[in-house]
C-alpha cells in the first residue's frame, strides 16, 4: 500500500476511534440471540405474518430459520436497474432451499445522470443519496430480519443504500449487483458520431441511432464510469461475492451469482455458522 494511503488510513482510524467504538458496542447490543422477529411483541409479529404466503409464514414461525430482507433499486426506466425485476423471485427460491425465507422489505429511488445530464433533474443527483439511505432505513426498521440482500448499483444508489444499511450493522448483508450491459458501439465511434453531429454532418435521427447502439440493453453503462467503479469498490470491501461485479446482466452466470448470494446470506446470519455482521466487515 502507498505510504500516503497508509498515513491517511491511520489518521482516520485515530480520529474515529471513539465514535467507532460506540457504534460497534451498539451493534453488539443489537445482535441478540435467536431470530430477530421473536424478540418483538406478538401483535407486531402478527402484522409481519399477515401478508405472508403460507410457506413463508410457516418458516417465520420456526425458531431457527433466518428471515432475509430484500431492498431493491429496481425500476424499468433505467438500464442499470431494470435487471432487478427478476431478482426477488430468484432470491426467494434460493433462500427457501436453505430452509430460510426472504421478504421484499422496500424499494429505493434510483436516478441516472445519463438521462438527466444537462437537465434540471440532475440537481437531485446528490440529494437522492440521502433519500436512498433513509428509504433503506425505513425498510429495515421493522426489525424482523436476520440479514439482508441489497440490490444496488450506480454512484448514488450503492453508497446511499450502504449508508442506510450501516444503521443496522448487527445484520450481515450482501450487495447484489445487476451487472453491466454487453459492449455496444465502440467509444471512438460514439465520439466520432457526436463530432459529426456538432458539425451538422448527420441529423438528430442518425445521432440517436448511434447513441442507441452504444447504450443498447439492460445493465450498467459500457464505459468505466462511476456506476461500474462503485461495483469494483464494493467488491474490494468484501460486500459482493468475489468476482460478481462485472458479469453481464441477463446471463446464466449472473443468475447463478445471485442465487449464490442468497444462499450465502443465510449461512452468515447469527442463526448460521459463519456470522459476520456488516459493521465488522467494514471496520476490518
C-alpha positions, 0 to 999 in steps of 0.5 A: 500500500502507498505510504500516503494511503497508509498515513491517511488510513491511520489518521482516520482510524485515530480520529474515529476511534471513539465514535467507532467504538460506540457504534460497534458496542451498539451493534453488539447490543443489537445482535441478540440471540435467536431470530430477530422477529421473536424478540418483538411483541406478538401483535407486531409479529402478527402484522409481519405474518399477515401478508405472508404466503403460507410457506413463508409464514410457516418458516417465520414461525420456526425458531431457527430459520433466518428471515432475509430482507430484500431492498431493491433499486429496481425500476424499468426506466433505467438500464442499470436497474431494470435487471432487478425485476427478476431478482426477488423471485430468484432470491426467494427460491434460493433462500427457501432451499436453505430452509430460510425465507426472504421478504421484499422489505422496500424499494429505493429511488434510483436516478441516472445522470445519463438521462438527466445530464444537462437537465434540471433533474440532475440537481437531485443527483446528490440529494437522492443519496440521502433519500436512498439511505433513509428509504433503506432505513425505513425498510429495515426498521421493522426489525424482523430480519436476520440479514439482508440482500441489497440490490444496488448499483450506480454512484448514488444508489450503492453508497446511499443504500450502504449508508442506510444499511450501516444503521443496522450493522448487527445484520450481515448483508450482501450487495447484489449487483445487476451487472453491466450491459454487453459492449455496444458501439465502440467509444471512438465511434460514439465520439466520432458520431457526436463530432459529426453531429456538432458539425451538422454532418448527420441529423438528430435521427442518425445521432440517436441511432448511434447513441442507441447502439452504444447504450443498447440493453439492460445493465450498467453503462459500457464505459468505466464510469462511476456506476461500474467503479462503485461495483469494483469498490464494493467488491474490494470491501468484501460486500459482493461475492468475489468476482460478481461485479462485472458479469453481464446482466441477463446471463446464466452466470449472473443468475447463478451469482445471485442465487449464490448470494442468497444462499450465502446470506443465510449461512452468515446470519447469527442463526448460521455458522459463519456470522459476520455482521456488516459493521465488522466487515467494514471496520476490518 
